[in-house]
Amino acid sequence: MSLYFRQLFAGRDFGANNQVCCQMENFVYLIGDSERKECVVVDPAWAVDEIVDIAEADGMKVIGALGTHYHPDHVGGSMMGFAVEGAARLTSRCGCKLHVHELETEWVRRVTGLSSNDMVAHQSGDHVEVGGVRIEWLHTPGHTPGSSCFRVGDALVAGDTLFLQGCGRVDLPGGDSEEMFRTLHERLATLPGDMELWPGHAYGGDHASLAEVRLTNPYMRVKDLLSWRRARG
């Protein structure tokens, strides 16, 4: 197995002609098997054809997509009056499905217009196989009910669960502050410090070890629920 892993930055690698896309600082990821020439897209949004073109220029075939959560800047839909291209375009172009956590499927359906036949529902601990590459599903609620991270080798693709500086908002529909605390300080606490964090937005940088993030991210340094409640208002 030979891992194919690319981090793409919105407004630089794709979507450069979309002013809103440039402002959002999203990351999209291509993960797959470079020997079998297959990959998935994590959080396909903004300029899907450009993202697929990048994969194909690398000789890779897109066979699916993984959604960290339902928000339009990650899977497409309407956001602040803007139409964001997303998973619906990817399933149309590539004939593939969007994999999401089972608690996120209805939210994704409402936002993107995808049907249940366009999605594959998962639980924490599931694995998605891409060629010889195994991607582990980690359910990390807080930002949304079905927010998820994906572990592949020594990399953690975290969506909006955790950034280098900060974590996902909990004041949007489906957000839960106390679940976010448990995610950061219980669910992710067992992961090794030398694992590399790859976030969903460039808030504080593009990647860093979990050990570094635990030392420098203020939300990772809040150690009890009472202090967390105070910190999150």
Buried (B, 14 or more C-beta within 10 A) or exposed (E): EEBBBBBBBBBEBBBEEBEBBBEBBBBBBBBBBBEBBBBBBBBBBBBBEBBBEBBBEBEBBBBBBBBBBBBBBBBBBEBEEEEBBBBBBBBEEBEBBBBBBBBBBEBBBEBBBBEEEBBBBBEBEBEBEBBBBEBBBBBBBBBBBBBBBBBBBEBBBBBBBBBBBBBBBBEEEBBBBBBBBBBBBEBBEEBEEEBBBBBBBBBBBBBBBBEBBBEBBEBBEBEEEEEBEEEBE
